[in-house]
Amino acid sequence: MASEANNAADVGVSHHIPPHFHPSLRCPLHVVPSPCLLSKQVTYPARRGRRCSSGLMGRKRVVLCGVSYLQTTYKLKGSINDVQRMKYLLVEKLEFPSEQSDGEGDELDGFDEVLCPLDHATEGLLVDDEINETIVRPLPHGAKLHAIVDASNSGTVLDLPLICRMKSKGFYEWEDQTYQTPRPIYKGTRGGLAVCFSACDDDQSAARTPAFTGKMAGALTFSFTQPVHNEPVLTYGRLLNAMHSSFRKNNQSNQGPLLTSSARFDVYSKKFIL
């Protein structure tokens, strides 16, 4: 997604998981890049007077994933609707280019989180350790990554070290998991910032419901896109509170959106910019 930096590389991910069908994992199978709606890298002139030293805005990279698992016994409804909703937000509201081509003892709870590819039965799972090593740790200074993961058991799916725990009356605190695990491993970046909005904590399930629009949709995807679309200026704290409010309003109190990060920041002063 968009970046405040010239060389930022942001990724948006939206998906669901099928039911628990891997007996050896408590936190089962999440999501996967599907062959459709995979964006290409773009570089284009700055708009509305926003220009950096090179004369170009940073490169914008977006990956949207909606896996429905058709022709299986665990097929999902609403995942493609989530991708379409997210694409509309990015293209129509945030002015992203519309060209999209088709195409180890370190867990506090003792369980890894995984993404479940469509071919997981034959090719295996994508473990959070691998995801962190591949797209989080290489982030250089000046780069920023956003991930939006609408999946069950997805709280720490990027293995980011800090969890933003919202308290009553808008208060919050950063919970650092780095030194609470049996075998601490560095899960940060090379200076960049990685942020993830996930549908729920590691021990919760993500809802797919028609309660929001009458069509089947993920609770996280809807509650994320609405405030971003409607409010021109948002902080991370305002966005997270709006998402929690949307969950409660639509009777999704059995789960709560979670914000994790590679670094601490003041969620009420830092602007949310894609």
N, C-alpha and C positions, 0 to 999 in steps of 0.2 A: 504494500500500500504506500501512500505518499509519505514523504519524509521532510523533516525540517532541515536536513543536511544535503549537501550537494551529491554525495555518493551513497545515499541511504538505499537500503534494499529491504523493503517491507513486504511481508507475506501475510495474506488473509486466508484463513482456512475455516470452512464451515461444513460440519458434517455430523452424522449420527452414528450409533453403533447398533449392531444386531443384538439379539438376546445372548445370554451367557452360554457359549457353546464350546468353551475350552476348559475342561475339568481341572487343569492344574493351576489355573490363574483365578484369583479372587477378583482382580480388576481385569476384566476380560478384554474384549476386542473393540477397538475404537474405529478409526476411520482411515481412509486412504485416498490418495490422489486417484481420481478416475480419469479415463482417457478424454473426457469432454471438458470444455470450458477451462482450458489451461492457457493463461495469457502469455504473450511474448513480452520480452523486454522492450521498453520504449524510452526514447529521449526526445524531448520537444521543448520549444521555447517557453519561457516563463509567461504567465498570464497575470492580468490585473496589477501590473507594476511590480510583481514579485520577481526579482532577478538576483541571482547570486553572482559571485565574482567571475565565473566562467561564462555568464550570459545564458546559461541553461539551468532549468530546474533539475533536481536530482532524478536519477533513473527510478521509474516506478515499476515494480514487479508485483503481480497479483496472481495467486493461485486460488481458485474456488473449487471445492470438492463437495460433491453431493452423491453419496453412494446409496443406491436403493436396493441393491442385491436382488434384482429381478430374477425370476425363474429359480428361486431358492425357497426353502421353507421358512426362512427368516427375513423375507423381503420387508422393506420399510416404506412407509408412506410419508410424504412431506419433505424428504431430503432435497429433491429437485426444486421444490417450491422455495426452500431456503436459499439455494444457489441463485435462483432468479431474483429473489428479493435483495440479496446482497449485491448482485450485479447491477440492479436498478439504482441502488443507493450510490454505488461507486461511479457509475457512468452519468446518471442524470443529475445527481446532487453534487458530487465531489469532482466532476469533470475529468474522470479517468478516460483514457482513450478506449473506444469501443471495439477495437480490433482484438478479438480473442479467437485463437486457432483451436480446432477440435483435436482433438488429438488423444550386580557385583557388590552387595552390602551397603548400598548408598541410599536406601529408601527408609524413611522414618517409620513407615507402617510395615516394612518387610516385604512389600509387593511392588513390582515394577508395573507401570502403566504401558499399554501397547496400542498400536494402531492395527486395525484388521483390514488388510487388503482383500479385494474380492477373491484373489487366488491364494488366500492364507492357508487353505487346507493342503496345498501342494508346495507353496513357496515360503510358508512361514510368516511370522509376525514381525512388526516393526516396533522394537522396544524403545521406551523413552530415553534410555541411555544413548542409543544410537541417534535418535532425533536431536538430542541436545548436542552431541558431538558433531553432527552434520550441519545444523543450521543456526545453533546458538553460539557455541564457542568460537567459531571463525569470525564473528561479527567484529569489524575493526572500529576504531574511534570514528565517530561521525555517522555511523550507520544505525538504523533503527528498524526493528522487526516487530510487527504486530501479528499475533495469531488469535483467531476467534474459533474456538473448538466447541461445537454443539454436539457433545457426546457424553454418554454416561461414564462415570469414574474418571473424569478428565481433568480433575483439579491440577495435578502436577504433571501433565502429559509432556510438557517441554522440559521437565526437571529443573525449572528455574528455582534458585535458592530462597527467594523471598515471597511470602504470601501476605497479601493485604487483608487483614481480618477487620471487618466492619463491626463496630460496637454500637451500642444504643446512642441515640441523639446525634448521630453523624460522626462520632469519634471512631478512630481506627488505629491500628498498630501493625507494624511489619513484623511478621514472624519469620525468623531466620532458621531454616532447616539445615544449614550447612554443617554445623557442629553437633547436631542432635542425632545424626545417623551413626550406626555402628562403625562404618568406615567412610569418613568424610572424603569427598572428592570434589574438586573445584568444578562448578557447573555454570560459571559466569561466562563473560565474553572477553574479547581482546580489546575492550574499550567502548564498544557499541552498547546499545540498549535493546533488550528483548523484553517484550510485554505480552502476556497472554490473558485473554478473557475466555474462561471456560464455563461450561453450563452448570457445573456442580462440583462438589468436593470429590475426593477419590473414592469415598464410600457411598456416594449417592448416585441415583439414576437421573438421566435427562428426559424431560417430558417432550413428547410430540403430541400436539393437541390442536383441535380446531377452535379453541376458545378465543383466540385473538382475532381472527379474520373470517372464520367460517370454513377455511381450508386448513388441511393438516399442515402444521408447521412446528419447527422447533422453538421452544420457549426462549432460549438464548438468542437465536437469530432475530426473532421479532423484537424482543426487548432491547437489543443492541441497535438495530437499524432505525427504530422510531425516534429516539432522542437525537441520534446523529443527523437524521434527516430534518428534524423539526427545529433544532436549536443551533444557531450559527456559531455560537461560542460555548464550548464545553470544557470542563476540566475532567480529569480522570475520576475524581471523587463525585462530581455531579453526575457523570455518566453511570458510574457504578450504583449510586443511590437510585437513579431513575430506573435502572434495570431491576433492582430489588423491588421497587415499588410496583413495576409492571408484573413481576412474578406474583406478588401478593394480590394485586387487583384481579388477576386471572386465576386465582386459586392454585398456584403452583408453589405453595409454601413448603412442599416436601423436598424442594431443592433450592439452592441459592447460587447465583453467579459468583464466580471467584476471579480475582485479579492476582496474577503472579508476575514477578519481575526479576530481572537480573541485577537491579540496583534499587536502592531506596530513593524516594522522592516524595515531595509534598503533594498528595493527590488533589488537594483543593486549590493549589496554585499552578500546577503544571497543566498547560492546555493540552487537550487531546487533539492532535493533528495527524491526519492520514496523508 
